[in-house]
Amino acid sequence: MPTTLTLKNIPDAVYTRLRAQAALNRRSLNNEAIVCLENVLNLRPTDPAQRSASLRALRASLGPLNCDAPTIDALKRQGRE
């Protein structure tokens, strides 16, 4: 059975971002808040096959990676000096 939750003292920046995200996703502010909570709390079951397919598509979209050991080491050191 659904329960009602009232949130108080929401920072303006959080409210503005949530409202913008709701508009972008064509959801009500309430539904967007529920989706955000579900995502943060990992309440949505994930299908391993679907997740693997998404990761493969992401990797394919990045193109070939030309990273050898010296390049990786240089990138790790970058900003630390």
N, C-alpha and C positions, 0 to 999 in steps of 0.2 A: 504494500500500500504506500503510495507516494506521501512524502512528508513535506511540510512547508518550512522553509528556512529564511529568516530575515537577516540581512547583513547590514551592519551599521558602520559608519565612519570609513567608508571606502575612499581611499585616496583619489583625488581628481584624475590623476594620470592613469590609474587603473581603470576607473570608470570610462574615461575617454577611449582608452585602448580597447576595452571590452565592447563598447558600443560600436566602434569602428569595425572590429572583427565580426560582430554580429551582422552588421550591414553588409560586409563583404561576403559573408556566408549565407546571406538571406535568411537569418534566424532572428527570433526575438531575443531580447537581452537575456531573458530567463533561460531560454534554450541554449544560448551560447555559454552562459555560466555553467550549466549542467554539463555540456560537452567538455568544457575546460576542466572541470573537476573530475570527470570520468577519465580524461586523458592523463591528468597529473597522478591520479590514484591508480592508474592502470586497471581500470575496471572493465575495459573492453577486451574481449578475448581476441587474440591475434592468431591468424592462421599462418603456421610456419611456411607453407608453400607460397602464400601470397607475400609474406615478408621477404622471402628469398628472391622472388621474382622482382620485387621492388628494388632490392639491393643490386641485383644483376642489371636492371635497367639503369640505375644510377651510375653504376660502374661503367657501363657501355657509353653513357652520355658524356663521361669525362674524357674519353679518348685514351690513346696510349699514354702511359706514364713512363717517362724516361728518368727514372731515379736510380742512380747507382749509390753505393755506400758513401763515397765522399760527398756527394750532393746532399744526401740525407744528414750526414754529420754536420755539414755546413749550415743547413737549415735549422738543426737543433741548437747550434751555437748562436744563431742569429738573434740579436736582441739581448743576449746574456752578457755581452762584453761591454 
